[in-house]
Amino acid sequence: MIVDPPIAKKKKTSDSKGLLHLLSLVNDQEQMTKNQLTLVEKVLISKLKAGDQSAFSHIFSAYYKDLVLFAMRYTKDLSNAEEIVQDTFVRLWEDHETVNISHSLKSYLLKAIQNKFLDWYRHKKIRQTYYSYVMERALRFETDTDKYVLQSELQDQIDAVLSSLPEEISSPFRMNRYKGLKYSEIADLLGVSVRTIEVRIGKALHMLRICLRDYIS
């Protein structure tokens, strides 16, 4: 399940104000067109509910252009406005048997555009937020991958340098750094003094610094 990332409170407030403003504009437009159904509209709606495609086509042709212009006031983009209006008409046809239109047809369609626009607006905001979230995660993952590759390359170089050193120098280094043994434990295992182990590990470190200067600079 994808969990949406947290959205800044300030941004939420800004988005809410924007939605309220858009809603007020749409509601004002709706109030201007809230008239009773005309006889022609009643006939068209009756035929539409009966599945008459010619009635649907007549409604589409009569209102499509005006509804696109209406939607553009809020989307500020023709293609998005057309998408909203087309989706609204698709839904109208899909629900034609149960559609309930009690006021003017234009009022009903404007309300439907309003609802579709709000859905589109919210979805757009969610998409933008999620896109930013995914991109941020992708960049972090890419950075972590780069670091992993460098660490892998570095380990390969360390192994190569240690393999080129005499066993008496590389062995104490491996025992200390890879197995976690203390200098005194290594000295006991190899039968030498602690000071000798210190010198040998020091030589190994010196060679590693020289050979790996491009990685650790």
C-alpha positions as CSV (number, residue, x, y, z in Angstrom):
1,M,0.0,0.0,0.0
2,I,1.3,3.4,-0.9
3,V,1.3,5.9,1.9
4,D,1.1,9.5,0.8
5,P,3.8,11.6,2.3
6,P,2.9,14.3,4.8
7,I,1.9,17.6,3.3
8,A,2.9,20.9,4.9
9,K,0.1,22.5,6.9
10,K,0.7,25.8,5.2
11,K,0.3,24.3,1.7
12,K,-2.9,22.5,2.9
13,T,-4.4,25.9,4.0
14,S,-3.5,27.5,0.7
15,D,-5.1,24.6,-1.3
16,S,-8.2,24.8,0.9
17,K,-8.6,28.5,0.2
18,G,-8.2,27.9,-3.5
19,L,-10.9,25.2,-3.5
20,L,-13.3,27.4,-1.5
21,H,-12.7,30.3,-4.0
22,L,-13.4,28.0,-6.9
23,L,-16.5,26.5,-5.3
24,S,-17.9,30.0,-4.6
25,L,-17.4,30.9,-8.3
26,V,-19.1,27.8,-9.5
27,N,-22.0,28.1,-7.0
28,D,-22.6,31.7,-8.2
29,Q,-22.8,30.4,-11.7
30,E,-25.1,27.7,-10.7
31,Q,-27.5,30.0,-8.8
32,M,-27.8,32.1,-12.0
33,T,-29.1,29.1,-14.0
34,K,-31.3,27.4,-11.4
35,N,-34.6,27.7,-13.2
36,Q,-37.4,25.2,-13.7
37,L,-37.2,22.7,-16.4
38,T,-38.6,23.8,-19.7
39,L,-41.0,21.5,-21.7
40,V,-38.2,20.8,-24.3
41,E,-35.8,19.8,-21.5
42,K,-38.4,17.5,-19.9
43,V,-38.9,15.8,-23.2
44,L,-35.1,15.4,-23.8
45,I,-34.6,14.1,-20.3
46,S,-37.4,11.6,-20.6
47,K,-36.0,10.3,-23.9
48,L,-32.5,10.2,-22.3
49,K,-33.7,8.1,-19.4
50,A,-35.3,5.8,-22.0
51,G,-31.9,5.3,-23.7
52,D,-32.6,7.5,-26.7
53,Q,-29.1,8.2,-28.1
54,S,-30.4,11.1,-30.3
55,A,-31.6,12.9,-27.2
56,F,-28.1,12.4,-25.6
57,S,-26.4,13.7,-28.8
58,H,-28.7,16.7,-28.9
59,I,-27.8,17.6,-25.2
60,F,-24.1,17.0,-26.0
61,S,-24.2,19.3,-29.0
62,A,-26.2,22.0,-27.3
63,Y,-24.0,22.3,-24.2
64,Y,-20.6,20.9,-24.9
65,K,-18.9,24.1,-26.1
66,D,-20.3,26.3,-23.3
67,L,-19.3,23.7,-20.7
68,V,-15.8,23.5,-22.0
69,L,-15.4,27.3,-21.7
70,F,-16.9,27.1,-18.2
71,A,-14.5,24.4,-17.1
72,M,-11.6,26.4,-18.6
73,R,-12.2,29.2,-16.1
74,Y,-10.8,26.9,-13.5
75,T,-8.4,24.5,-15.2
76,K,-6.8,27.3,-17.3
77,D,-6.1,24.6,-19.9
78,L,-8.3,23.5,-22.8
79,S,-7.3,19.8,-22.9
80,N,-8.1,19.4,-19.1
81,A,-11.4,21.3,-19.6
82,E,-12.4,19.0,-22.5
83,E,-11.4,15.9,-20.5
84,I,-13.6,17.0,-17.6
85,V,-16.6,17.8,-19.8
86,Q,-16.2,14.6,-21.8
87,D,-16.0,12.5,-18.6
88,T,-19.1,14.3,-17.4
89,F,-21.1,13.4,-20.5
90,V,-19.8,9.8,-20.3
91,R,-21.1,9.5,-16.8
92,L,-24.4,11.1,-17.9
93,W,-24.9,8.4,-20.5
94,E,-23.8,5.6,-18.1
95,D,-26.3,6.7,-15.5
96,H,-29.0,7.8,-18.0
97,E,-31.6,5.4,-16.6
98,T,-31.4,6.8,-13.0
99,V,-30.5,10.4,-13.7
100,N,-32.5,12.8,-11.6
101,I,-32.7,16.3,-13.0
102,S,-35.1,18.6,-11.1
103,H,-33.9,22.0,-12.2
104,S,-32.8,23.3,-15.6
105,L,-30.6,21.0,-17.7
106,K,-27.9,23.6,-17.8
107,S,-27.9,23.9,-14.0
108,Y,-27.6,20.2,-13.7
109,L,-24.7,20.0,-16.1
110,L,-22.9,22.9,-14.4
111,K,-23.2,21.1,-11.1
112,A,-21.9,17.9,-12.7
113,I,-18.9,19.8,-14.1
114,Q,-18.3,21.3,-10.6
115,N,-18.2,17.8,-9.0
116,K,-16.0,16.4,-11.8
117,F,-13.7,19.5,-11.6
118,L,-13.3,19.1,-7.8
119,D,-12.4,15.4,-8.2
120,W,-9.9,16.4,-10.9
121,Y,-8.4,19.2,-8.8
122,R,-7.9,16.9,-5.7
123,H,-6.5,14.2,-7.8
124,K,-4.1,16.6,-9.4
125,K,-2.9,17.8,-6.0
126,I,-2.4,14.2,-4.8
127,R,-0.5,13.3,-8.0
128,Q,1.8,16.3,-7.7
129,T,2.5,15.6,-4.0
130,Y,3.1,11.9,-4.7
131,Y,5.3,12.7,-7.7
132,S,7.5,14.9,-5.6
133,Y,7.6,12.2,-2.9
134,V,8.6,9.5,-5.4
135,M,11.2,11.7,-7.1
136,E,12.7,12.6,-3.7
137,R,12.9,8.9,-2.8
138,A,14.3,8.0,-6.2
139,L,17.1,10.6,-5.8
140,R,17.9,9.3,-2.4
141,F,18.0,5.7,-3.7
142,E,20.2,6.8,-6.6
143,T,22.6,8.5,-4.2
144,D,22.7,5.4,-2.0
145,T,23.3,3.2,-5.0
146,D,26.2,5.4,-6.1
147,K,27.7,5.1,-2.6
148,Y,27.2,1.4,-2.6
149,V,29.1,1.0,-5.9
150,L,31.9,3.1,-4.6
151,Q,32.1,1.0,-1.4
152,S,32.1,-2.2,-3.4
153,E,34.9,-0.9,-5.6
154,L,36.9,0.3,-2.6
155,Q,36.6,-3.2,-1.0
156,D,37.8,-4.8,-4.2
157,Q,40.8,-2.4,-4.2
158,I,41.6,-3.1,-0.5
159,D,41.5,-6.9,-1.2
160,A,43.8,-6.4,-4.2
161,V,46.3,-4.4,-2.1
162,L,46.3,-6.9,0.8
163,S,46.8,-9.7,-1.7
164,S,50.0,-8.0,-3.0
165,L,51.5,-7.7,0.5
166,P,53.5,-10.3,2.2
167,E,51.4,-12.7,4.3
168,E,53.1,-11.7,7.5
169,I,51.8,-8.1,7.0
170,S,48.3,-8.8,5.4
171,S,47.4,-11.6,7.8
172,P,47.5,-9.5,11.0
173,F,45.6,-6.7,9.3
174,R,42.8,-9.1,8.2
175,M,42.6,-10.7,11.6
176,N,42.2,-7.3,13.3
177,R,39.9,-5.6,10.8
178,Y,37.8,-8.5,9.5
179,K,37.7,-10.8,12.5
180,G,37.9,-8.2,15.2
181,L,40.8,-9.7,17.1
182,K,42.8,-7.5,19.5
183,Y,46.5,-7.0,18.9
184,S,47.4,-9.1,21.9
185,E,45.2,-12.0,20.6
186,I,46.9,-11.8,17.2
187,A,50.3,-11.8,18.9
188,D,49.5,-14.9,20.9
189,L,48.2,-16.7,17.8
190,L,51.3,-15.8,15.7
191,G,53.8,-16.2,18.5
192,V,55.2,-12.7,18.2
193,S,55.2,-9.6,20.4
194,V,52.3,-7.0,20.4
195,R,54.8,-4.4,19.1
196,T,55.5,-6.6,16.1
197,I,51.8,-6.8,15.3
198,E,51.5,-3.0,15.7
199,V,54.4,-2.5,13.2
200,R,53.0,-5.0,10.7
201,I,49.4,-3.6,10.8
202,G,51.0,-0.1,10.5
203,K,52.8,-1.1,7.3
204,A,49.6,-2.5,5.9
205,L,47.8,0.7,6.6
206,H,50.6,2.7,5.0
207,M,50.4,0.7,1.8
208,L,46.6,1.0,1.7
209,R,46.8,4.8,2.1
210,I,49.2,5.0,-0.8
211,C,47.3,2.7,-3.2
212,L,43.8,4.0,-2.3
213,R,44.5,7.7,-2.2
214,D,42.0,8.3,-5.1
215,Y,39.3,6.7,-2.9
216,I,40.0,8.2,0.5
217,S,41.1,11.7,-0.6
